[in-house]
Amino acid sequence: MEWRGDGAWAVAAPVDSLAHVRASAFAASSEIERARLSGLSDARADEVLLGRWLLRSLVVEVLGPGSGSPGGLGATPPAGATPPVGATSAAGANRRPREARDVVVDARCSRCGREHGRPMLPGLPLLASIAHAGGLVVAAIAASERWTAVGVDTEPRGAQGLEDRELRQWTEREAVGKALGVGIVSDHGELPGCNLPSVPLAGWRLEHLPTPGRLTTLALRERTAPASQ
């Protein structure tokens, strides 16, 4: 599944598709990411590795050579103009990510410093979010000049015996919670019945992504929207 919106992009793939890209995904990972993977179960490590690969691949598709630079992202500035955010690498050279291994993903937790927090894309004009549940992995990015926060959540239909309406509400609130950097569920894929968390949805655009057999919501907060309290 691939989805494109107004300054936002998403892609989804089943976990078993990792078999086709495992070597490339691992090669593109940083030493910190690899250290984290080594401490996870095989199933969880596959979800994380595929999520990072989808995220990196999506960034290259949007910003890389031949992308056409949707929305002007990563475009070469005219002479004398200030280069856009993301056009300058850590080494100070103007460049675009040419391949997945060029994309740095920083997911250090703001509380403990370990590599399990919200994914960030340092030096790029993009926000990011990753979700995985029920054998599906989803990665999403959004242009920071258009949006101030992005979050995505996916759940298999019938999770915890919930009807689609309740489960859709759950994914909406979970996506917003992830965009705000706050966890709603203690363990991915587990829903505490239908006790939906109280997350304000005003000022958010909620996109229901087409993922057969699952309910997936992408939450985007507009730059002009007031910050949630």
N, C-alpha and C positions, 0 to 999 in steps of 0.2 A: 504494500500500500504506500502510495506517495500522495501527499496533499500539499497544495500551495495556496496561500491566501494573501492578504494585504500585508506584505512585509513579514510573513511568517511561513515556515515550511515544516513538514513532518514526514517521517518515513517509519514504516513498521515492517517487521519480518519475524517469522517463527524462529525459535531458538535453534531448531535443528538445521537452519540454513547456515549456522556458524561453521559447519563442517567444510563448506566451500571456501571460506575466507579466514579460517582459524590462524594460519601461519602469518598472513598479512596483518590481521588484527593484532596479533601478539607482537609482531615486529614494530607496529606503530605505537605500541604502549610504552609509557615511560617506566623507569626503574621503580618508581613509587607505585605505579599501577600494578606492575608485575608482582611486587612484594605483597600487595593486598590480595591479588588473585591467588597467591600461594597459600593464603590462610583461609580460603573459602572452600565450601564443598564444591564438587565438580559441577553440579547443577547451577548453583549460585554464581560460580566463576564464569560459566558460559553465558549467563544472562548479562553480567557486568561487562564481559569482554565484547559481546555482540553490541550492547548498548553504546559503548565507546566507539566501536567501529562504525556503527550507523551514524553516530553524531559527527565523527570526523569526516566520513564520506559526504554527509549532507553539507558540511561547511565548505568542503572543496567544490562541491557542485554549485554552491551559491557564490562563493568568492574566488574560486580557482580560475586558471587560464581557460578561456573559451566559455566561461559561464555567462558572459554578457553582462555580468555584474548587476543582477536584479536590483532595482531601486537605487542604483548608483553606488552600491556597496563595493568598497575596495577598488573603485575606479581610479585610474591615474589622474591626478589633479592637473589643471592647466598650469603653465609656467607662472611662477610667482605665488601660486595659491598654496594654502596650508594643506598638507596631505590629510586625508580623512583618517579617523581612528581606524586602526587595523591595517593601514597601509605601511606601517613601520614596524619592523620586527624588533625583538629584544636587542639585536645587534645594531639597530639603527638604520638598516637598509630598507628601502621601500620594496615591498614584495607582497605577493599573494601566496597562500598555501597551495603549492603545486600538487601535493599528494597528501594522503591521510597522515603520514608520519610527521608532516610539517605542522599539524594542528596540536597545540598544547591544550590539554584538559586539566584543569585544577579543581579537584573535588575535596580539598581539605576542609574538614569540619571546623567551623568557627569557634566551637566550644572546646574540642579536645585536640584538634590538629591532625587527626587521623584522616585517611583518604576514603571517606565515606559520606561526604557532604554533597551539597548541591553542585552540579557541574558548572564550572565557569570557563570562559574562553578568553584568557588574558590577552589584551592588545587587539582584540577583534571587536567590531561593532555589532556583536551578536549576544543574545541571551540564550540560555540552553536549559533543557529539561529532558530527563529520561524516565521511562516507566517500563516495568515488566511484571507480568502476571499471567498465569494460565498458559505458559508456553509461547507468549508473544512479547516482543520487545519493541518499544516505540521511542524514537528520538525526535525532538523538536527544537527548532531555533527560531528566533525572532529578532528583527532589526531593532537595535536599541534607540535609533533615532525616531522610531515609530511607536515602540512599546517600552514600558518600564519594568515589566515582569512577565514571565511565561512559565507555565506549569502544565504537565500532561499526566493523565492517569488512565489506566486501562484495567478492566476487570472482565473475567469470563462471564457470559450470561448465566444466571442462576446461582452466582456465588453466594454462599451462605443462605441459599433458599430465597433470596430477595427477588421480588418482581422487577421487571425492567425499569419501571418508574422510580422505585426506591434506589435501585442500583445506579441509575443515571444521576440521580441527585447526589449519591455518594461520590461518583467520579467527578462531578462538578466541584464539590466542596474539597475533595482531595487535590484536584488540579490547582485550585486557588491556594490551598494551604501549601502545596509544594512551591508554587510561584512566590509565595511570601516567605519561604524558607522555614516553615514550621511543620512538623510532622503531625499527622492526624492518626495514623495507625502505627502501632508499635512494631509490627512485623509485616513486610510486604505481602500482599495477597490475602490478608486476613481482615475480615470485616466484623466488628462487634455488633452483630445483629442489625437492626435498623435504627440504632441510636445515632442519627446523623449529627455530625459536629456542627456547631454554630459558627459558620464562616460567612462574613458579609459578601454578597455577590454583586452589589451595586458598583458600577464603574468597570465591570469586567465584560469582555467579549468571550462567550463560551461557544466553541466550535465542536460539534459532535462528529468525530472522524469515522469514516467507513471501514470498520474492521470486523469482518464476518465472524459471528459467534462470540463477539466481545463488545462491550460498551467502552468507548474511549472518548475522553473529553480533553480538549486543549483550551486552557484559560490564558487570556491575554489582557493585560491592563494597559489602557491607553495612556499616552504621555500626558494628556490633558486632564485625565481623571484624578480626583482627589485621592490621596493615600488612604488606605483602609486603616481604621483605628484598631 
